[in-house]
Amino acid sequence: MPTFKPVVITTTAATLEEARTIGTALLEKQLAACIQYENISSDYVWQGRVCRDEEIRIVIKTARCHYKAVEKTILAHHSYDCPQIIMQPVSRGLPSYLRWLKAQVGL
């Protein structure tokens, strides 16, 4: 069994419906313990133009060993050509929460 290393993966989606499709797929595959959705406004450069869009930030609580499967699932359900997918390690957390997270992702 892989060593449990908790991480937070963030991505964005164009709509809440798309975000929830991604989140549900991750939860059903036990690739995430919790998904959070936030309305955000993003300014960015795409193909040489400054763009401004309303988006949904998706915050995914999972384990490092699931990163590739999480990435593959996001890409399978995503409408963007080049979505943000960023993984950040969790160095500390409430022990009871981390035990719950570990159990939810099948480790």
N, CA, C and O of each residue as an XYZ file, in Angstrom:
428
protein
N       0.849     -1.192      0.000
C       0.000      0.000      0.000
C       0.885      1.242      0.000
O       1.877      1.291      0.727
N       0.535      2.258     -0.816
C       1.340      3.484     -0.866
C       1.321      4.240      0.462
O       0.367      4.142      1.234
N       2.385      4.991      0.708
C       2.452      5.854      1.882
C       1.453      6.994      1.702
O       1.340      7.563      0.617
N       0.738      7.321      2.760
C      -0.248      8.404      2.690
C       0.433      9.746      2.858
O       1.014     10.041      3.903
N       0.353     10.561      1.804
C       0.837     11.940      1.838
C      -0.319     12.812      1.377
O      -0.631     12.833      0.187
N      -0.967     13.539      2.299
C      -2.118     14.366      1.911
C      -1.686     15.539      1.045
O      -0.629     16.135      1.252
N      -2.536     15.854      0.065
C      -2.298     16.988     -0.822
C      -3.621     17.679     -1.115
O      -4.697     17.117     -0.912
N      -3.513     18.904     -1.593
C      -4.652     19.651     -2.101
C      -4.360     19.936     -3.566
O      -3.304     20.474     -3.901
N      -5.288     19.578     -4.430
C      -5.161     19.852     -5.857
C      -6.219     20.891     -6.207
O      -7.384     20.761     -5.833
N      -5.793     21.924     -6.932
C      -6.754     22.934     -7.366
C      -6.802     22.982     -8.887
O      -5.800     22.797     -9.578
N      -7.998     23.237     -9.370
C      -8.240     23.459    -10.782
C      -9.389     24.449    -10.873
O      -9.952     24.846     -9.853
N      -9.736     24.844    -12.079
C     -10.880     25.711    -12.278
C     -11.738     25.132    -13.385
O     -11.266     24.330    -14.192
N     -12.991     25.535    -13.424
C     -13.920     25.099    -14.470
C     -14.739     26.300    -14.923
O     -14.874     27.290    -14.204
N     -15.277     26.190    -16.121
C     -16.047     27.293    -16.701
C     -17.404     27.467    -16.024
O     -17.911     28.584    -15.924
N     -17.991     26.368    -15.561
C     -19.332     26.419    -14.960
C     -19.394     25.540    -13.723
O     -18.561     24.653    -13.533
N     -20.390     25.796    -12.884
C     -20.601     24.950    -11.714
C     -20.963     23.531    -12.146
O     -20.542     22.565    -11.510
N     -21.730     23.399    -13.207
C     -22.100     22.065    -13.695
C     -20.857     21.260    -14.075
O     -20.738     20.094    -13.699
N     -19.942     21.868    -14.810
C     -18.706     21.176    -15.181
C     -17.886     20.832    -13.936
O     -17.346     19.731    -13.828
N     -17.797     21.774    -13.003
C     -17.048     21.539    -11.769
C     -17.629     20.368    -10.986
O     -16.887     19.518    -10.494
N     -18.945     20.323    -10.871
C     -19.592     19.228    -10.127
C     -19.444     17.891    -10.856
O     -19.366     16.847    -10.209
N     -19.405     17.907    -12.177
C     -19.164     16.670    -12.930
C     -17.782     16.124    -12.596
O     -17.620     14.924    -12.374
N     -16.791     17.002    -12.562
C     -15.431     16.598    -12.203
C     -15.397     16.099    -10.761
O     -14.842     15.035    -10.489
N     -15.983     16.853     -9.842
C     -15.979     16.478     -8.434
C     -16.667     15.151     -8.176
O     -16.157     14.322     -7.423
N     -17.815     14.944     -8.789
C     -18.546     13.684     -8.602
C     -17.733     12.511     -9.118
O     -17.680     11.467     -8.469
N     -17.099     12.662    -10.273
C     -16.275     11.577    -10.820
C     -15.133     11.228     -9.869
O     -14.834     10.052     -9.664
N     -14.498     12.237     -9.290
C     -13.401     11.989     -8.355
C     -13.882     11.280     -7.095
O     -13.228     10.354     -6.614
N     -15.016     11.708     -6.562
C     -15.554     11.078     -5.350
C     -15.990      9.640     -5.625
O     -15.730      8.749     -4.816
N     -16.645      9.411     -6.751
C     -17.114      8.059     -7.070
C     -15.958      7.082     -7.255
O     -16.104      5.894     -6.966
N     -14.817      7.562     -7.730
C     -13.640      6.707     -7.927
C     -12.765      6.618     -6.677
O     -11.702      5.999     -6.715
N     -13.191      7.223     -5.582
C     -12.430      7.313     -4.337
C     -11.067      7.964     -4.548
O     -10.086      7.591     -3.905
N     -11.012      8.940     -5.455
C      -9.779      9.673     -5.695
C      -9.714     10.953     -4.879
O      -8.693     11.641     -4.882
N     -10.788     11.275     -4.185
C     -10.837     12.469     -3.337
C     -11.733     12.207     -2.148
O     -12.678     11.421     -2.221
N     -11.421     12.882     -1.044
C     -12.241     12.776      0.159
C     -13.257     13.900      0.225
O     -14.339     13.737      0.790
N     -12.910     15.038     -0.354
C     -13.761     16.227     -0.270
C     -13.456     17.124     -1.452
O     -12.303     17.266     -1.862
N     -14.504     17.727     -1.996
C     -14.371     18.685     -3.091
C     -15.070     19.968     -2.657
O     -16.188     19.923     -2.142
N     -14.421     21.105     -2.861
C     -15.040     22.396     -2.577
C     -15.090     23.220     -3.855
O     -14.201     23.134     -4.702
N     -16.142     24.017     -3.981
C     -16.365     24.844     -5.162
C     -16.485     26.298     -4.726
O     -17.219     26.614     -3.790
N     -15.761     27.181     -5.411
C     -15.802     28.605     -5.094
C     -15.989     29.400     -6.379
O     -15.349     29.108     -7.389
N     -16.863     30.405     -6.347
C     -16.974     31.341     -7.472
C     -15.790     32.295     -7.412
O     -15.510     32.883     -6.367
N     -15.094     32.447     -8.536
C     -13.951     33.362     -8.597
C     -13.989     34.157     -9.900
O     -14.661     33.774    -10.858
N     -13.271     35.248     -9.917
C     -13.070     36.036    -11.120
C     -11.592     35.930    -11.476
O     -10.732     36.190    -10.634
N     -11.293     35.552    -12.711
C      -9.905     35.339    -13.130
C      -9.529     36.265    -14.274
O     -10.274     36.406    -15.243
N      -8.366     36.894    -14.154
C      -7.741     37.639    -15.241
C      -6.493     36.855    -15.627
O      -5.722     36.445    -14.759
N      -6.292     36.645    -16.923
C      -5.157     35.841    -17.382
C      -4.861     36.166    -18.839
O      -5.679     36.772    -19.531
N      -3.684     35.757    -19.296
C      -3.307     35.932    -20.691
C      -3.470     34.587    -21.385
O      -2.926     33.578    -20.939
N      -4.223     34.581    -22.479
C      -4.422     33.365    -23.265
C      -4.288     33.731    -24.736
O      -4.999     34.598    -25.242
N      -3.372     33.062    -25.407
C      -3.114     33.277    -26.834
C      -2.884     34.755    -27.148
O      -3.405     35.295    -28.124
N      -2.074     35.399    -26.277
C      -1.682     36.783    -26.501
C      -2.683     37.843    -26.097
O      -2.417     39.034    -26.257
N      -3.830     37.436    -25.576
C      -4.873     38.389    -25.162
C      -5.077     38.337    -23.651
O      -4.982     37.274    -23.037
N      -5.355     39.483    -23.067
C      -5.749     39.512    -21.665
C      -7.228     39.155    -21.612
O      -8.051     39.772    -22.289
N      -7.553     38.161    -20.807
C      -8.934     37.668    -20.689
C      -9.424     37.850    -19.262
O      -8.634     37.902    -18.319
N     -10.723     37.945    -19.121
C     -11.360     38.033    -17.802
C     -12.591     37.141    -17.840
O     -13.461     37.298    -18.697
N     -12.654     36.201    -16.897
C     -13.782     35.267    -16.849
C     -14.203     34.991    -15.422
O     -13.401     35.050    -14.490
N     -15.466     34.694    -15.279
C     -15.976     34.140    -14.023
C     -15.772     32.631    -14.122
O     -16.109     32.018    -15.135
N     -15.226     32.044    -13.079
C     -14.945     30.615    -13.083
C     -15.338     30.007    -11.742
O     -15.724     30.706    -10.806
N     -15.229     28.698    -11.683
C     -15.415     27.961    -10.432
C     -14.072     27.337    -10.072
O     -13.518     26.554    -10.844
N     -13.550     27.687     -8.895
C     -12.336     27.038     -8.396
C     -12.755     25.730     -7.728
O     -13.690     25.697     -6.928
N     -12.061     24.675     -8.063
C     -12.311     23.356     -7.481
C     -11.120     23.021     -6.593
O      -9.982     22.983     -7.061
N     -11.382     22.778     -5.315
C     -10.346     22.413     -4.350
C     -10.581     20.955     -3.985
O     -11.645     20.590     -3.484
N      -9.574     20.131     -4.242
C      -9.690     18.680     -4.114
C      -8.754     18.214     -3.007
O      -7.549     18.459     -3.068
N      -9.304     17.542     -1.991
C      -8.498     16.986     -0.905
C      -8.279     15.519     -1.214
O      -9.236     14.757     -1.349
N      -6.993     15.113     -1.330
C      -6.685     13.757     -1.756
C      -5.312     13.332     -1.245
O      -4.757     13.953     -0.338
N      -4.772     12.271     -1.835
C      -3.452     11.756     -1.496
C      -2.528     11.896     -2.702
O      -2.967     11.775     -3.846
N      -1.276     12.147     -2.445
C      -0.290     12.341     -3.511
C      -0.282     11.170     -4.501
O      -0.142     11.381     -5.706
N      -0.427      9.960     -4.011
C      -0.373      8.788     -4.885
C      -1.512      8.766     -5.902
O      -1.445      8.015     -6.876
N      -2.551      9.567     -5.699
C      -3.684      9.618     -6.623
C      -3.559     10.732     -7.666
O      -4.454     10.903     -8.493
N      -2.447     11.499     -7.635
C      -2.357     12.664     -8.514
C      -2.605     12.332     -9.984
O      -3.438     12.978    -10.619
N      -1.918     11.360    -10.532
C      -2.057     11.062    -11.970
C      -3.493     10.689    -12.327
O      -3.995     11.103    -13.371
N      -4.158      9.913    -11.475
C      -5.551      9.525    -11.735
C      -6.478     10.727    -11.603
O      -7.441     10.846    -12.360
N      -6.203     11.620    -10.652
C      -6.999     12.847    -10.513
C      -6.819     13.703    -11.762
O      -7.798     14.192    -12.326
N      -5.587     13.885    -12.193
C      -5.318     14.673    -13.395
C      -6.048     14.093    -14.610
O      -6.679     14.829    -15.369
N      -5.962     12.792    -14.788
C      -6.618     12.127    -15.922
C      -8.134     12.329    -15.872
O      -8.759     12.565    -16.906
N      -8.723     12.238    -14.693
C     -10.170     12.420    -14.522
C     -10.569     13.862    -14.823
O     -11.570     14.105    -15.496
N      -9.788     14.815    -14.325
C     -10.078     16.222    -14.614
C     -10.058     16.456    -16.119
O     -10.990     17.042    -16.671
N      -9.010     16.006    -16.778
C      -8.871     16.230    -18.219
C      -9.992     15.563    -19.022
O     -10.410     16.083    -20.057
N     -10.470     14.424    -18.551
C     -11.543     13.715    -19.261
C     -12.866     14.476    -19.241
O     -13.710     14.281    -20.115
N     -13.046     15.346    -18.241
C     -14.324     16.048    -18.071
C     -14.216     17.556    -18.269
O     -15.191     18.275    -18.050
N     -13.056     18.044    -18.678
C     -12.791     19.479    -18.708
C     -12.974     20.063    -20.091
O     -12.653     19.417    -21.089
N     -13.489     21.289    -20.162
C     -13.704     21.961    -21.446
C     -12.519     22.836    -21.872
O     -12.456     23.250    -23.030
N     -11.582     23.124    -20.967
C     -10.464     24.000    -21.312
C      -9.391     23.236    -22.081
O      -9.215     22.035    -21.878
N      -8.673     23.933    -22.964
C      -7.537     23.346    -23.679
C      -6.361     23.091    -22.747
O      -5.632     22.113    -22.907
N      -6.183     23.977    -21.774
C      -5.024     23.903    -20.881
C      -5.457     24.299    -19.464
O      -5.158     25.406    -19.016
N      -6.158     23.407    -18.757
C      -6.649     23.773    -17.421
C      -5.526     23.850    -16.391
O      -4.533     23.126    -16.463
N      -5.719     24.746    -15.438
C      -4.826     24.771    -14.284
C      -5.061     23.490    -13.488
O      -6.194     23.183    -13.119
N      -4.008     22.759    -13.230
C      -4.071     21.634    -12.295
C      -2.792     21.729    -11.474
O      -1.700     21.467    -11.978
N      -2.934     22.105    -10.210
C      -1.784     22.337     -9.335
C      -1.948     21.517     -8.059
O      -3.009     21.516     -7.434
N      -0.874     20.821     -7.688
C      -0.894     20.027     -6.454
C      -0.014     20.717     -5.415
O       1.108     21.134     -5.704
N      -0.553     20.829     -4.189
C       0.198     21.402     -3.075
C       0.226     20.395     -1.933
O      -0.817     19.858     -1.558
N       1.407     20.132     -1.375
C       1.482     19.195     -0.252
C       0.859     19.795      1.009
O       0.851     21.011      1.200
N       0.352     18.935      1.842
C      -0.168     19.321      3.154
C       0.860     18.856      4.172
O       1.031     17.654      4.376
N       1.540     19.787      4.807
C       2.599     19.410      5.741
C       2.064     19.129      7.141
O       2.676     18.376      7.898
N       0.928     19.727      7.490
C       0.323     19.507      8.806
C      -1.170     19.627      8.681
O      -1.690     20.264      7.765
N      -1.849     19.006      9.615
C      -3.296     19.106      9.668
C      -3.817     18.445     10.931
O      -3.084     17.740     11.625
N      -5.086     18.680     11.221
C      -5.723     18.064     12.378
C      -5.654     16.547     12.196
O      -6.181     16.031     11.211
N      -5.021     15.822     13.117
C      -4.845     14.378     12.939
C      -6.140     13.617     12.647
O      -6.141     12.718     11.806
N      -7.230     13.953     13.314
C      -8.480     13.231     13.060
C      -8.995     13.504     11.642
O      -9.560     12.610     11.012
N      -8.808     14.725     11.134
C      -9.217     15.042      9.764
C      -8.360     14.264      8.768
O      -8.883     13.712      7.801
N      -7.062     14.218      8.996
C      -6.171     13.501      8.082
C      -6.463     11.999      8.080
O      -6.359     11.355      7.036
N      -6.824     11.438      9.227
C      -7.221     10.009      9.271
C      -8.482      9.794      8.450
O      -8.582      8.814      7.712
N      -9.453     10.706      8.572
C     -10.684     10.616      7.784
C     -10.377     10.704      6.298
O     -10.882      9.907      5.507
N      -9.540     11.682      5.912
C      -9.162     11.846      4.511
C      -8.529     10.566      3.969
O      -8.891     10.095      2.891
N      -7.593     10.014      4.716
C      -6.902      8.787      4.315
C      -7.889      7.652      4.087
O      -7.777      6.930      3.096
N      -8.839      7.484      4.974
C      -9.840      6.411      4.845
C     -10.730      6.625      3.625
O     -11.109      5.662      2.958
N     -11.066      7.883      3.327
C     -11.971      8.150      2.212
C     -11.338      7.885      0.861
O     -12.041      7.595     -0.106
N     -10.015      7.982      0.781
C      -9.330      7.734     -0.492
C      -8.761      6.322     -0.569
O      -7.909      6.024     -1.406
N      -9.244      5.471      0.311
C      -8.917      4.049      0.233
C      -7.523      3.665      0.649
O      -6.993      2.660      0.173
N      -6.904      4.446      1.536
C      -5.556      4.107      1.987
C      -5.532      3.714      3.446
O      -4.470      3.398      3.983
